[in-house]
Amino acid sequence: MRAFVFPGQGAQTIGMGKALADAYPQARAVFEEVDEALGEALSVLIWEGEQDALTLTRNAQPALMATSMAAMAALGAEGVTVRSADFVAGHSLGEYSALCAAGAISLADTAQLLRARGEAMQRAVAVGEGAMAAILGLDLETVQGVAREAAEGQVVEAANDNDPGQVVISGHKPAVERAVAVAQERGAKRAVMLPVSAPFHCSLMEPAARVMADQLKDVAIEPPLVPVVANVRARGESAPDAIRGLLVEQVTGMVRWRESIAWMAGEGVAEVWEVGAGKALSGMVRRIAREVATRQVGTPEDVTAAVESMS
């Protein structure tokens, strides 16, 4: 069995997807459709812009999705569709890519939703008030205890349970800084503040969750062609109404990536393809389920190798 997974924020780089667009008209058409949906030339920013501009949440989210969908289009041109996977999943915004790949949400709607999501998440907390940090070498339960101790009436919560030795926390900046110090006292290998513009996946994102509830209310969601493993539930889901609710819950909820990969491995998944930019998810997969093989699909050469691996 096989799963396709899709990267989240942090994987963005200038030039991503350009080789795919040059090699495959179908991939170029993805970027053109996203540009049209957003009413701007996002593809020019992705391929020729400044990294700082691409990293802005409002840009990074649709840009990463477009790159993942371009890779899917290239695979499709070679005869490999989402039906070649038994499950799809995505890390945070990557869940939208997974839903788009599985035919649940149209490409144009996905681009517009991610632009709205990025802007809402940025507006939810004033710049400088929130923060995130990566805690390495402690398990989820220990980090949750650290967060409770460090809160002191403020918000600091586990935001991403990425793999057995990496948990990201999120919340008010002073509380996150206190948690970093406590985590180091508890024996964390590393505890480092992350260069992010907002405290994602914690209760401070409630204003953004309300925006997304409104945005998602009238969007057409079809049953996905293969089940989507939802971040906040860590198991497969195919019911459109449930998916709509889970996307709202995801804004403030923890990304249960470790559990999601373990669940798919338990269902029989033996191979995971990371479709789009970067390779961070593949590293996480190997740390969660060593028996699961990984493959990146982000360049024309990757597409060729992936297709050949199936023959």
C-alpha positions in Angstrom: 0.0 0.0 0.0 1.1 3.6 -0.7 0.3 7.0 0.6 0.9 10.4 -0.9 1.8 13.2 1.6 2.0 16.9 1.0 4.3 19.4 2.8 3.4 22.4 5.0 4.9 25.8 5.6 8.6 26.0 5.8 9.3 23.9 2.6 9.0 26.9 0.3 12.0 27.9 -1.8 12.3 30.3 -4.7 12.2 28.4 -8.0 10.2 25.4 -6.7 8.1 23.8 -9.4 9.7 25.7 -12.2 11.4 22.6 -13.7 8.1 20.8 -13.5 6.3 23.6 -15.3 9.0 23.7 -18.0 8.8 19.9 -18.6 5.1 19.4 -18.4 2.4 21.6 -19.8 0.0 20.1 -17.3 2.1 21.3 -14.5 2.4 24.8 -16.0 -1.4 24.9 -16.3 -1.7 24.3 -12.5 0.3 27.5 -11.8 -1.7 29.4 -14.4 -4.9 28.4 -12.8 -3.7 29.4 -9.4 -2.6 32.7 -10.7 -6.0 33.3 -12.2 -7.9 32.2 -9.1 -5.9 34.6 -6.9 -5.9 37.5 -9.5 -2.1 37.8 -9.4 1.0 36.3 -10.8 1.9 34.2 -7.7 4.0 32.0 -10.1 6.4 34.9 -10.8 6.9 35.3 -7.1 7.5 31.6 -6.7 10.1 31.4 -9.5 11.7 34.8 -9.6 10.8 36.6 -6.3 12.4 37.2 -3.0 12.4 34.5 -0.3 11.1 36.9 2.3 8.0 37.6 0.2 7.4 34.0 -0.6 7.7 33.1 3.1 4.8 35.4 4.0 2.0 33.1 5.2 -0.5 34.5 2.7 1.9 33.6 -0.2 3.6 30.5 1.1 0.4 28.5 1.7 -1.1 28.7 -1.9 2.4 28.6 -3.4 3.3 25.3 -1.7 -0.1 23.8 -2.7 0.4 24.9 -6.3 3.8 23.2 -6.4 2.4 20.0 -5.0 -0.5 20.0 -7.5 2.0 20.7 -10.3 3.9 17.5 -9.2 0.6 15.6 -9.2 -0.2 16.9 -12.7 3.2 15.7 -13.9 2.6 12.3 -12.4 -0.8 12.3 -14.1 0.8 13.0 -17.4 2.8 9.9 -16.9 -0.3 7.8 -16.0 0.0 7.9 -12.2 -3.0 9.4 -10.5 -4.1 9.8 -6.9 -5.8 6.4 -7.2 -2.3 4.9 -7.1 -2.4 5.8 -3.4 -4.5 4.2 -0.7 -4.4 7.3 1.5 -3.4 11.0 1.2 -2.4 13.3 4.0 -0.8 16.7 4.4 1.0 18.6 7.1 -1.1 21.6 8.2 -1.7 23.5 4.9 -0.7 20.3 3.1 -4.0 18.9 4.2 -5.6 21.2 1.6 -3.2 20.0 -1.0 -4.2 16.4 -0.1 -7.9 17.2 -0.5 -7.3 19.0 -3.8 -5.2 16.0 -5.1 -8.0 13.6 -4.1 -10.6 15.6 -6.0 -12.4 16.8 -2.9 -11.9 20.6 -3.5 -11.2 22.3 -6.8 -7.8 23.8 -7.5 -9.2 27.3 -7.7 -11.2 27.0 -4.5 -8.1 25.5 -2.7 -6.0 28.4 -3.8 -8.5 30.9 -2.5 -9.1 29.1 0.7 -5.4 29.0 1.4 -5.0 32.7 0.7 -7.8 33.4 3.1 -6.4 31.0 5.7 -2.9 32.6 5.5 -4.2 36.1 5.9 -6.6 35.1 8.7 -3.8 33.3 10.6 -1.5 36.3 10.2 -4.2 38.7 11.5 -5.3 36.6 14.5 -2.4 37.6 16.7 -0.5 40.9 16.5 3.1 40.5 15.2 5.5 39.9 18.0 2.9 38.7 20.5 3.0 35.0 19.5 5.8 32.5 18.9 6.6 28.9 18.2 9.4 26.7 19.3 10.7 23.2 18.4 11.4 20.8 21.3 13.7 18.0 20.3 14.3 14.9 22.3 11.2 14.9 24.5 7.9 13.0 23.8 4.5 14.6 23.4 3.3 13.9 27.0 6.5 15.4 28.5 6.2 18.5 26.3 2.5 18.9 27.2 3.6 18.9 30.9 6.3 21.5 30.2 3.7 23.7 28.5 1.3 23.4 31.5 4.1 24.4 33.8 5.3 27.3 31.7 1.9 28.8 30.9 1.4 31.0 34.0 -2.0 32.2 32.8 -0.9 32.6 29.2 -1.3 30.2 26.2 1.4 27.7 25.3 0.3 24.4 23.7 1.7 21.5 21.7 1.0 22.6 18.0 2.7 19.8 16.0 3.5 16.3 17.2 5.8 15.7 14.3 7.7 12.5 15.2 8.8 10.6 18.3 11.5 13.2 19.1 10.1 16.5 17.8 7.2 18.5 19.2 6.5 22.1 18.2 4.8 24.4 20.8 2.9 27.6 20.1 1.4 30.4 22.0 2.2 33.8 23.7 5.8 34.6 23.2 6.8 34.9 26.9 5.1 31.6 27.6 6.8 29.9 24.7 10.2 31.3 25.9 9.5 30.0 29.4 8.6 26.6 28.0 11.9 26.5 26.1 13.8 27.0 29.3 11.7 24.4 31.2 12.2 21.9 28.3 15.9 22.3 28.5 15.8 21.6 32.2 13.8 18.5 31.5 16.6 17.1 29.2 15.5 18.2 25.8 18.3 17.8 23.2 17.4 21.1 21.7 14.7 23.7 22.3 14.8 26.5 19.8 12.5 29.4 18.9 11.3 29.2 15.3 11.3 32.0 12.7 7.6 32.2 12.2 5.2 35.2 11.9 2.4 33.8 14.0 1.6 31.1 16.7 -0.1 28.5 14.5 -2.2 25.6 15.7 -3.0 26.8 19.1 -6.1 28.4 20.8 -4.8 31.9 19.9 -5.8 31.1 16.3 -9.5 31.1 17.2 -10.3 34.3 15.2 -8.8 32.6 12.2 -10.9 29.5 12.8 -14.0 31.6 12.7 -12.9 33.1 9.4 -12.3 29.7 7.9 -15.7 28.4 9.1 -17.2 31.2 7.2 -15.0 30.7 4.1 -15.7 26.9 4.0 -19.4 27.2 4.6 -20.3 27.5 0.9 -17.3 25.8 -0.7 -18.1 22.6 -2.7 -16.5 19.6 -1.1 -16.8 16.2 -2.8 -16.0 12.8 -1.4 -12.3 12.3 -2.0 -11.2 9.6 -4.4 -9.1 8.1 -1.6 -9.4 8.7 2.1 -7.7 11.8 3.5 -5.9 11.3 6.9 -6.9 14.4 8.8 -4.4 16.3 11.0 -6.6 16.6 14.0 -8.1 13.1 13.8 -5.1 11.0 12.6 -7.2 8.6 10.6 -8.8 8.4 7.2 -11.9 10.5 6.4 -14.1 10.6 3.3 -17.3 12.4 4.4 -17.5 15.9 3.0 -19.3 17.4 6.0 -16.8 15.9 8.4 -13.9 17.2 6.2 -15.4 20.7 6.4 -15.5 20.6 10.2 -12.1 19.1 10.5 -10.5 21.9 8.4 -12.0 24.5 10.8 -10.8 22.5 13.8 -7.3 22.2 12.3 -6.7 25.9 12.6 -6.5 25.7 16.4 -5.9 22.0 16.7 -2.6 20.1 17.0 -1.2 18.5 13.8 -1.0 14.9 14.8 1.5 13.9 12.2 3.2 11.1 14.2 -0.1 9.4 14.9 -1.2 9.9 11.3 1.8 8.2 9.8 1.7 5.4 12.5 -2.0 4.9 11.7 -1.3 4.5 7.9 1.6 2.1 8.6 -0.8 0.1 10.8 -3.3 0.0 7.9 -0.6 -1.5 5.7 1.1 1.5 4.0 4.6 0.4 3.1 5.6 3.4 0.9 5.1 7.1 1.3 5.6 9.6 -1.6 6.3 13.2 -0.5 4.7 15.2 -3.3 5.9 18.8 -3.8 8.7 20.9 -2.3 11.3 19.7 0.2 11.9 16.4 2.0 11.1 17.2 5.7 8.1 14.9 5.8 10.2 12.0 4.5 12.6 12.4 7.4 9.7 12.4 9.9 8.2 9.3 8.3 11.4 7.4 8.7 11.6 8.4 12.4 8.0 7.3 13.0 7.9 4.1 11.0 11.3 2.8 10.0 9.8 0.0 7.9 8.1 2.5 5.6 10.0 3.4 2.4 9.9 7.1 1.3 10.3 8.9 -2.0 10.3 12.6 -2.9 8.4 13.8 -6.0 9.3 17.4 -6.7 11.3 17.5 -9.9 10.9 15.9 -13.4 13.6 13.5 -12.5 11.7 12.5 -9.4 8.6 12.0 -11.5 10.4 9.7 -13.9 12.0 7.7 -11.0 8.6 7.4 -9.2 6.8 6.2 -12.4 9.6 3.7 -13.1 9.4 2.3 -9.6 5.8 1.2 -10.3 6.6 -0.8 -13.4 
